[in-house]
Amino acid sequence: MRKLGFNLTGTAILLIFTSGGYSQASVRSVTVTPTAAVTIGSVQQFTANVAGSGSYSSAVTWSLAAPTGSALSPGTLTPAGLFTTPYPAPASVTITATSVQDSTKSASVVIPLSPPATSSGPALTVDAASQTHAISPYIYGMNAFNLASSVGKVAHITIDRFGGDATSRYNYLLDVTSSASDWYFENQTGATGKQDTSQFNAQVIADAAIGAKTIASVNVFGWVAKDGKSCSFPASLYPNQLAVDPHRACGDGQNANKTNITGNSPTDTSIAVGPSFAGDWVTYLAGKFGTAAHGGVAIYDLDNEPAWWDAVHRDVHPLPSTYDEVTNNGIAVARAIKAADPSAEVSGPVIDNWWNYFYSKKDMEAGWSASPCHQPWDNPTDRKAHDGIPLVEYYLRQFAAQQTNGKPRLLDYLDLHTYFVANYNGVSLGFGVAGDTGAQAARLNSTRVFWDPTYTDPSYLQPNYTTDVNFTSNCAVPAQSPQVIPMMQTWIKNDYPGTKTAITEYNWGGQESINGALAQADILGIFGSYALDVGTLWGAPNPTTQVPGLKAFQIYRNYDGNNSTFGNQALASTSANQGQLAVYGALRTSDNSYTIVVLNKTFGDLISSVSIAHHTASANETAKVYLYSNANLSNIVGQAPIAVSPPASGTTSTITTTFPAQSITLLVVP
């Protein structure tokens, strides 16, 4: 058989030669099914039927479009025709299938998008008689040293961290740092290049102006920038690099074949420092702004993310971090800080990687290169040399050992970074936009990582050390429920009681959308409910393009524009289905009001009752209502008061209302 292809007057024709002669293969038509409305929050498989003659191709390409003039996303459509709805959604979308063989043959269907019908939501309960613990005011923080000053004021944040990769090598004497691998290993000047008017000092002043405390990051791994102009891999010395900054002729430190350049001198850009460098900085800051006890810098982070020192800072720290380096250097720096300002608090080890909680980076890299599994547990020589103790627990125990015979506590916070937002279609949802309703649902579901013993994620496997009770020699290791906050609290209870908890970096993405606002509001509610002590968002919301992210903070810190806040004493609060309606209650002791945040995580309106146990409403009692939803992304909108129904018997009052789709509702009683 032979095939001959022609194109006559724009029509694709395939002629197939058989023993009986030639037959024409052509596409006559394409149809698409189904054509019915799709409910927002769901997926729908579309099918194309291609009709033709001869041995034609039935393959099609799919396309998706919102109505002309609509600024709303149409959702997503896979190459196989699987459609996932958007939220917020246009009234309809157009789905088109086009023949691969003949692009002039296509079919389109206009699909209405319908919201789910209003339905009954899960029961919600807040127990006014069960004050579980004080809510730390410092969970409402950000990493905001490069942010517009309006953000901290509008969100009424309580604490502000000077942290991240670029702060590891900050030289306070010269107001300079290194951007490391984040930007061509270039040194940069902060604000002015002068100590007294430095970038960090400006942050302390700005924080004080809005009543926020400051967290500083101090160097632990031993190198800081020597000036504001050097770079580690100048193109003049290292030609033919993979990428070069055209403005400064500094390279990315990679050869054209993507291998790392090695052998550069750390002193080209940096100077070696020891613990006294941090101590001298604290002495200077206490002299300029007062000690921590008198309004000065409150907390000092012991560097940043040691799992990546040999990657981000490989120009000065080419070897992976170890148990001893992270722990012993951290203790030495903490001692210098406390000597300079005994009232200051210290936070560490500031680890961000799941595996680094349990193994050193030296172990991780050795495991990745070892058989049979090529996983961090495959060759953990560093952990074995430290009695098989997980790194975070070893760190806590070593700090605890320092506090003997009346010596001061050197570590006040167990500090972790928790970039544990879900992946969706193989991509992390952190820092990204809201995405389709599948991505949005995954984002909201993954806040369970902080507390839920039934939540697992394939990215976070059991540590699998040989002495673990659940150790397996099988390379297919099961996922482990992180339960991040309870896990931290258990470590502290077992290894260094009295240490507080801090999560100083996290980001769940979608901050331009109501979905991102819901995720952020849920996280703040979880932080308060589970007694976290410090929380600071990384990637503080842009006040122009990410207003919803700001509103999530405002619902707790400034819901009426007058700095009115969510309560400070957590109340036992439960939802029959936290995945549909999440509820967080707290008593505001300044006026004895009950403040209740309800999050509707679904794409449809839900009618539900909030039962306030041990609260007997007075006659005609009402609750103030504040709503944030997609209907008005610019403002938290006050609503008409809702009746608080007194009990027919007993002491449980109720509030019944409709919680709109993808919304945050704050109830203030009375």
Buried (B, 14 or more C-beta within 10 A) or exposed (E): EEEEEEEEEEEBBBBBEEEEEEEEBBBEEBEBEEEEEBBBBBBBEBEBEBEBEBEBBBEBBBBBBBEEEBEBBBBBBBEEBBBBBBBBBBEBBBBBBBBBBBEEBBBBBEBBBBBBEEEEBBBBBBBBEEBBEEBBBBBBBBBBBEBBBEBBBBBBBBBBBBBBBBBBBBBBBBBBBBBBBEBBBBBBBBEEBEBEEBBBBBBBEBBBEBEBBBBBBBBBBBBBBBBBBBBBBBBEEBEEBBEBBEEBEBBBBBBEEEEBBEEBEBEBBBBEBEBBBBBBBBBBBBEBBBBBEEEBBBBBBBBBBBBBBBBBBBBBBBEBBBBBBBBEBBBBBBBBBBBBBEEBBBBBBBBBBBBBBBBBBBBBBBBBEBEEBEBBBBBBEBBEBBEEBBBBBBBBBBBBEBBEEEEEBBBBBBBBBBBBBBBBEEEBBBBBBBBBBBBBBBBBBBBBBBBBEEBBBEEBBBBBBEEBEEBEEEEEBEEBBBBBBBBBBEBBEEBBEEBBBBBBBBBBBBBBBBBBBBBBBBBBBBBBBBBBBBBBBBBBBBBEEBBBBBBBBBBBBBBBEEEBBBBBBBBBBBBEBBBBBBBBBBBBEEEEBBBBBBBBBBBBBBEBBBBBBBBBBEEEBBBBBBBBBBEEBEEBEBBEBBBBBBBEEEBBBBBEBBBBBBBBBBBBBB
